Amino acid sequence: MAVPGPHDTDLAAFHGLPVFHVHNPLAHGVFTKVRTLADAINGKVILYQWTLADGQVRTVAGKKMQRQHVLRNRGQWVIDRDAHRNPRDPRVPHPEDSLTEVGVLTYLRQQPDLPLFLLRMHDAFFLGAPPQGGPEEDLLVTEFVQGGEVFNHVKAGALALNEDGVRELMWQLVHAVRYLHAHGIAHRDISLENVLIDRPEPGCTARLMDFGQAVQTVSAAAVPLRFFRSIGKPYYRGPECYVPRLPQVDVIVPADAAPNDVVFTDNIGADGQPNGYLCEVRLPDDAVPGQQCLAEVWGYEARPLDVFSLGVCLFILNWRMPPWGQTLRIDRSFNYILANGIAPVLAHWKKEPMSAQGMDLLNQMVAANPARRLSAEECLQHPWFQLFDGRAVPTHP
């Protein structure tokens, strides 16, 4: 039997974990609606008072979703490369997978050392059809985090953090991602919109949420898996996510590369010039440094992508603006930073840089080449986080 390769992904890896209780707590007065908190891609998020069996009342958030949306990716393709190259095929799974979200949260809830910085699920219910009629529904119940999304506070100027405050928040988020990666999970949609805080002020505690685009990072044989579809929000998205649909592209072999290496480089157009896209490719057996060749499009690993997104979060928390609109060479800011680094752009924008250590970490997190980025574990070992050496990571009770 052939050993699975890096492209043998399983987009349904978490589909078998959720258990939806066939019991409608809304119909039995167990849950009392307080108010609607937000609209979500696949439903509504509602604040409830949950009366427990012992009479205690717990404030929770419930995401109410149409069951047909929760289950729509069952039986769809699980190989991401197939979905990427055949986008109009009816077997292509939806990129936002509610069943995966519930599956990941179910897995995390089972862990005895779950960091406080990851949103905790309480339960999941199959509600059936609403009394007024309509499609059947599911209810995902999680802890309620009072302060709401970080992004809203940053946008409104209500979360004014100095570098120490940013460092505290980033330490929490990097720990959350380190834990996910250690458990073979990559988020793939990290953004300040997907981070909740308990209060909008220095010293706040974060929760990373929304696992609808999460994936398994390695195969059962410990082979790092590679993905092809662009996911996440544009300015949080690493440049390696813009993967061509063609199986091969023309590239110039880097000077330090050897045959069969996986390299991150410019795609070459019909005119012999870079066409504006960068991606990872595997070089052929006859690759010669400095020469043009046809190379196999190789996809991207998800863990470096998460670190890149964390780096963009770090940038926005510091300067309340994104560093670029998208990570393509047609974006002037991205192309300039790719060539010159972040500091000259900050000077042009009349923005004060962080400390030298902070700038060093940021540059290594948003390195365009994913092979040159730090891992989440390496980020935590960086001198910028030295202040937290020895600090215990709080866990959910």
N, C-alpha and C positions, 0 to 999 in steps of 0.2 A: 504494500500500500504506500502510495506516494506521501511524503511529508508535506503538509500544507505550507505554501509559500507566503511571502509578505502581502500578496494581493488576495489571499483567500480569507477575506473578512467575513464576519457574521454580524450583520446589522440587526439581527434578531437575538443577539446573545443574551439580552436581559428580559426577553418576552416571557420566559417561563417562570419568572420569580414572583410577579404580583399575585396576591390573593384578594379578591373582592368579596367581602362578606355580603351574602344575599339577604340583606336586611336594610330597610329604609329607616334610618334614624330620624329623618325629617318628618316622616309620617307619624312617628310615635312620640314626638315631643322631646326627644333626646337632644336634638340640636335646635336652637332658637336663633333665627337670623337677626343680626344686629344691623348690618349695612353691607352694601356691595363695595369692595375695596378697589377692584380694577377689572378691566377686560383683558383676557388672555387670548393667545392665538387660537386655542382649542376650547375656550369656555370663559367662565367668569370666576373671579376670586371673591369669596364672600366671607365676612367676619361672622363667626358663630359663637354662641355660648353653648358649651357641651356639658350636659349634666351627666356625670359618671354614675356608675351603679351604686357607689357608696354615698351619693348625694353631693359630692364636691362638684364645683362648676369650673370648667377650664375654658379660657378664651383661645380659640383656634382659628386658623384660616382654612377654608374649604374651597378647592377648585372643582367646580361643577362642569362636567364635560359630557358631550354627547358620546354614547358608547360606540357608535359607528366610527367616530373619529379616533377614539382610543384604540380600536381594534383594526383600523384600516390598513396597517402595515403587515398584518398577519398574512403569511403566504406570499408576500412580495419578495423580490430579489434581495439577497443578503450580501452579494458581492458588490461593493461600492463601485468598482471599476466598470462593471456591466451597466449599472445605473447611470454612471457618468457618460458613457459612450452611446447610450441609447435613451436619451432623456424623454422621448415621446412614447416609449413603450409602456403599456398599461401596468406592467409588472414592477415599474420603478417605485420604490417606497417614498412616501412623503418625507422630506428632510426633518420636519418637526414631528417626533415620534412620542406620543403620550404614553404608550405602553412601555417604551424604554425608560421614560422619566419615572413612572411608577416602579418599574423594575429596579432601577438604580437606587431609588429611595428605599425600597424594600430591603435591598442588600445592605445598604448603609445602616438602616435601623437595627439590623441583626448584629452589628459589630459592637463589642463591649467598650471599645476605646474611641468611639466616634468623636472627632474634635467638635467643639462647640461652634466652630466657624463654618460648619456645613449644616444646611437646613435639615431638620429632623422631621420625618414623617410619623404621624400617629397611627393612621389606619386608612383603609380604602373600602368603599362600599359600592355595591351595585344597587342603584335606586329604582330601576325599572322606569316606566313611562310616567311623566308628571301627571297629576290629577286632571289638569286642564287639557291633556292630550299632547301628543308630540313624540319625538324620538326618545328612546331609552337613554338614561343618564347614569354616569358614575360620579362618585364624589371622592376626591383625594384630600385627606385631612392632614395638615402639617401644623407645626407650631406657628404662632402668630408673633411677628417681629414688629414691635410698635413703631419704630422710626421710619419704615418704608425704604424705598429704593435710594441708594446713594446718589445715583445720577440726578434725580429730581432735586436733591439738596445742593449738589454742585452747580447745576444749571441755574438755580435760584440764588446762588451766592450765600446759601444758609449754612454751608459746611466749610468754614474757614479754618483750614489746618495749616500749621507751619510744618517744616520738614519733619520734626519729631512726631507730630500727629499723623502725617502721611506714612512715616515709617512704621508706626504702631499698626495702622490699618493694613498696610501691605504685608507685614509679618503674619498677620492673621490669614490673609488671602493666600499667601504662598504656602502656609502650613496646610490650608484646606486642599490646595492642589497637590502638594506633596503626598498627602494621604490618599487622594484619589489615584494618583499615579502608582503608588505603592500597592494598591489593590487592583491594578490592571484596568483602570477607568480613566478616560480622558473626557473632559467637559465639552470642548470645541465651540462653546458660545459664551466664553467669559467676557463680561462687560460690566460697567458700573450699573447698568440697567438690571443686571442679574445678581446684584449684591444688595442685601438688606442690612440695615443697622438698627440697633435698639434705640438710639437717640442721636440727633444730628449735632454732635459736639465732640470735642477732643476726648479721647478715652472711650469712644463708642466700641461696641462689639459687633462684628460683621457675621453675616451668614451668606454663603454662596448657594445659589438656588438655580432652578430651571435646567433639568438634565435631559431635555427632549432631543438634543443632538449629541448626547454622549455615546461613546463607543468603547469597545474592548480594545486595549492597546497591544496585546500580544496574543498569539495563538496558544493552543494547548501545548504545543511544542516549544513555547517561549520565543517564537519568531516575532519580532516587531512588525505589526501590521501597517499597511499603507492605504491611504484613502485618496479619493479623487475629486469628489464634489466640493464646490465652494460652499462654506457654511459660515455662520456667525455674521456679525455686523461689519460693514465695509472697512471702517478704519481700525477695527480690532483684528482684522483678518491678516494673517501672515502672507507675504508675497508668494509663498510656495503653494497656496491654495488655488491660484489661478492656473489650473492644470489644463493643457490642451486636450481636446477630444480625440485627436489623432493618436495612434499608437506610437508613432515616432516623430521626432522633430529634428531639424538641423541645428547644430550647435558648433561653437568653436571649442575644441578640447583645451581646458585650462593647462597652463604650463606645468603645474605640479601634479597633474592627474595621470593615471595609468589605465590601461584597458580594463573594462568591467567595473571601474569605480563608479559609485553613485555621486554625482556632482550637482551643485546648484549653479545655474548659469543662464545667460540670455538665450532666448530662442532666436534663430536667424531666419529672416524672411527671404522671399524670392530674389530680392535685390542684393543679398549678401550682407545686409545690415541687421542689427538687432531690431526685432519687431515690437518691442515694448513690454514683452512678457518674460518673466523669469520662472523657471521651474526646476525640479530635480529630475535628472535623467540618469540612466545607466549606460555607460559608454560601451561601444562594441569591442570585439576582440582586437580589431586592427586600429584602434584609436591612436592618433599621434598628436602629442602636445602642439598646440598652435595651428592645427589643421582643422578644417571643417569636416564634420561627419554626421551621419544619421544615427541618432541615439534613441533608445527606448524610453518613453515617458514612464516615470517610476512612481508617481504619486507622492504623498507626503505622510510623515508620521504625525500622530495627533499630539503627543506630549510636548514637543517643541512649539507647536502651535499655541498650546495653553500658556506657555511661558511668554511668548510674544504678546498675547492678549493681556497678560498681567502687566507687562511692560507698558502697554498703552494706557492701562488703568493708572499706573504710577505717573505717567506723563500728565494725564488729565487731572488727577488729584492735585498735582503741583501747580499747574498753570491754567486749569479750568478751560482748556481747549484741546482738541486732538492735534497730534503732530502732522497729520495729513488727512486727505479725504479717502484715499484708497492706496494700496501698496502696489501701484503700477508705475512704470516709468513715465507715463503721460501725466502723472500727478507731480507737479513741480516741486512741492515740498518733499515728497518721498524721494524723488530722484536726487534732490540736492542733499538730503540727509544721507542717502546711500553713498554719495561720493565724499561728503565732508564731515559727517557726524552731526550730532544734535546741537552742540554748543554754538556754532555759527548762526544757526537758525534762531536760537533764543536771543542772541545778540541783535540780530536783525529785527526781531519782534519786540526788542527792548524788554525782555523778560530776564529776571535774575536766575542764574543757574542754581541747582542744588549744590551741596558740598561735593568735593572731588570724589568721595566714595560713592555718594548717591548717583552722580553722573556716570561713574564707571559701571555701576550695576545696571543702570538704565540702558546704557549702550549695549551691554552684553545680553540683556533680555530682548531687545528689539533688533538684534543683528539680523540682517536680511537673510543670510545663509543659516538655515536651521541647524546645520552641523556645528556652527560656531556659537550657538546660544548656550547659556547655562541651563542645566536641569533645575527643577524646583528645589531639589536637595542642595545643589550647588549654590543656588541663590541664598538659601538660609545660612550657608557657611560664609557668605560674603562679609567683609568687614563692616559694611553699612548696617548689618543686623547684629553686630557683635554685642551691642547693648543688651540684647535679649538672650545671650548665651546662658544656659542653665535654667531659663524660665520654663516652667512646666506648661504644656499645652492643655488648657482646660477641656474637659470632655462633657458630653451630655450625661445627665444623671440617669 
